[in-house]
Amino acid sequence: MDVFDKCSMNMGPLGQYADQTEGYFMFPKLEGEIGNKMLFKGKERLIWSLNNYLGLANHPEVRKADADAAAKYGMAYPMGARMMSGQSDLHEQLERELAAFVGREAAYLLNYGYQGMISVINSMVDRKDVIVYDSEAHACIIDGMRLHFGKRFVYPHNNIDNLEIQLRRASKMTEQTGGGILVITEGVYGMSGDLGKLDEIVALKKKFNFRLLVDDAHGFGTMGKTGAGTDEHFGVQKEVDLYFGTFAKSMAGIGGFIAGDKKVIKYLMYNMRSQIFAKSLPMPMVIGALKRLDLIRTRPEIREKLWTIVHALQNGLKEAGLDIGHTQSPVTPVMLSGGVGEATQITFDLREHYGIFCSIVSYPVVPKGVILLRLIPTASHTLDDVSYTIKAFKEVKEKLDNKVYSEKMAEV
Ligand SMILES: Cc1ncc(COP(=O)(O)O)c(C=O)c1O
């Protein structure tokens, strides 16, 4: 057997559909300036699929800061990994400002959120330690755990009674190994929009000895009174031991950071292999992130605009009889009943007839019979966008209930 045989015989769970889906459902190309309206296949569409929560991707001050930094430094500086030759005052300044913003002693930059998270987990635990994690944890958390030589226990999504059971098992185990326990949850779950129950999780610290790592990719910049994240929303910043944020969503950039106590961040600086052995973030990303952070801190009206759109969209969808699950964040899932065929027809209808572009998920990512359309409201949307979309979704649901899509499937 040739290792390349799988490329034609077994393309994997997503790749198996490549012939039917590529370019439309998967790897679609959105063109034009990033915003509420963009081009897809040459036509303007209303876009609800970008995690550009605060609309900073195309903010004039952000664009200028990025462009000026690129003109001054190019994309190469500083060369090398932070530890070897890629350190700079501005990298350190960004870390100080991020730490202060999220209420921690220190922070360290990560070149990509995904790899960074893998490395945070990998460096925080050894074979004596036990990880306890939520069953809906993001792929980067799962990959981080794959590098873990010790035990891990999973609790069903947000089931705190079960988390307690897993913590009891984990404590028994660490009594034998002499290790510690790391609990990992997300702040905002990116598909369903519900929040990790950080208040209930930290309450368990009274009964069990563990450290808590929160992946707040979707919460940083959107949640909490100042936008400092889901732990600020719950008022538990002191009890969340390690806080992870990415620049890829609210900050509309690339990279991320981990924040916590000074001594822990120092330890991570010297142990995170994905950062020690990889090139440092280029200067335009660092200067661009400083600008974005400044806007998040000083222009609360941007976040207020986001939440105006979120509330209008979520209340309107609910009033129109649509099921948006239990979201408590900007992430807005719309749940419909149907199979892959109906999901395909709905996507065509939304994109081609209504000019609405959103992400769609069907079996096997969600249970059989469920279609999840995910809308990401942003500060760059308007209330007109919202009312148009609510009307469209109401009509789509009526068509689904009246079997219009299953009849279309029969015609194909
Ligand atoms: C929950 C969560 N964690 C981590 C990441 C990875 O972040 P990045 O895109 O910065 O690599 C994502 C991005 O999709 C995410 O949703």
The ligand as an ORCA input file, in Angstrom:
! r2SCAN-3c Opt
* xyz 0 1
  C     -13.077     28.033     20.024
  C     -11.910     28.291     19.116
  N     -10.666     28.116     19.587
  C      -9.593     28.344     18.807
  C      -9.716     28.731     17.506
  C      -8.492     28.907     16.664
  O      -8.137     30.237     16.532
  P      -7.272     30.789     15.306
  O      -8.197     30.961     14.156
  O      -6.699     32.048     15.852
  O      -6.195     29.789     14.988
  C     -10.991     28.939     16.980
  C     -11.140     29.404     15.582
  O     -11.939     28.979     14.828
  C     -12.125     28.706     17.799
  O     -13.376     28.877     17.339
*
